[in-house]
């Protein structure tokens, strides 16, 4: 069983945890570390000949087009992570359309690849912003990886399927590749990556991978941000909970990533979706947004 390793290419000052502390007009004034940190990831992947999917922020592609080109030249898939890292549920549909269209074009110009995939900042496609799925299909995206099928105070859709499925919209079909969870009875436990990877012990992550691969016969979707491999990054001021969530476990991230890359097989998300596409269940966007019951595959 192959899995997906994905990276949301953004800098430490882009994160939603500090959005109330840093205005977007300040981004260019802060010391950037996204190039160096992303290059660390490329080096780690190259050592084990692993290919991943990089969801690049349009702002990063605009500022550092050579970085995006180097990702593509290394054989990785380049996808879209919005332009300005605005959470989808904070935008009107037209704002989302323009942000996404701008990001897609900027990233494609930088890497020379057609961008097929999208991931929303902070997994912010939720029940109240599912209209974004139709816009993604309208703009030519073939898959999305924005939905986290869990209960969470800031994001999540706990009733959607846990593994890839097709969403039928008025603008066409789009494959949804949800972030990985474990089903524990009636509950779902998040463990796909990010802070969960930093907090959880390695043995538990490895067990989760094996359970999903062997017992459920499904691919695991791992995700990280370049800043999560950078314990020396500048410290930001903010709420205590935000600082804990952002800085906890940074020193152990690299070693956990290296071990997971050695212990499991991976392929690009778009490649996996192409292989799975004909076998995936199709759910209409209306049913996805209206159903009060859990849809399981």
Secondary structure as GFF3:
##gff-version 3
##sequence-region A 1 297
A	DSSP	beta_strand	2	9	.	.	.	ID=ss1
A	DSSP	three_ten_helix	12	14	.	.	.	ID=ss2
A	DSSP	three_ten_helix	16	18	.	.	.	ID=ss3
A	DSSP	three_ten_helix	24	29	.	.	.	ID=ss4
A	DSSP	alpha_helix	34	47	.	.	.	ID=ss5
A	DSSP	beta_strand	53	56	.	.	.	ID=ss6
A	DSSP	alpha_helix	58	63	.	.	.	ID=ss7
A	DSSP	alpha_helix	65	73	.	.	.	ID=ss8
A	DSSP	beta_strand	77	80	.	.	.	ID=ss9
A	DSSP	three_ten_helix	88	90	.	.	.	ID=ss10
A	DSSP	alpha_helix	93	111	.	.	.	ID=ss11
A	DSSP	beta_strand	117	118	.	.	.	ID=ss12
A	DSSP	three_ten_helix	121	123	.	.	.	ID=ss13
A	DSSP	three_ten_helix	127	129	.	.	.	ID=ss14
A	DSSP	alpha_helix	131	138	.	.	.	ID=ss15
A	DSSP	beta_strand	143	144	.	.	.	ID=ss16
A	DSSP	beta_strand	165	169	.	.	.	ID=ss17
A	DSSP	beta_strand	172	176	.	.	.	ID=ss18
A	DSSP	beta_strand	181	184	.	.	.	ID=ss19
A	DSSP	beta_strand	187	190	.	.	.	ID=ss20
A	DSSP	alpha_helix	195	199	.	.	.	ID=ss21
A	DSSP	alpha_helix	202	210	.	.	.	ID=ss22
A	DSSP	pi_helix	211	215	.	.	.	ID=ss23
A	DSSP	beta_strand	221	225	.	.	.	ID=ss24
A	DSSP	three_ten_helix	226	229	.	.	.	ID=ss25
A	DSSP	alpha_helix	240	247	.	.	.	ID=ss26
A	DSSP	alpha_helix	250	263	.	.	.	ID=ss27
A	DSSP	beta_strand	265	266	.	.	.	ID=ss28
A	DSSP	alpha_helix	269	276	.	.	.	ID=ss29
A	DSSP	three_ten_helix	277	279	.	.	.	ID=ss30
A	DSSP	beta_strand	282	284	.	.	.	ID=ss31
A	DSSP	alpha_helix	285	290	.	.	.	ID=ss32
###
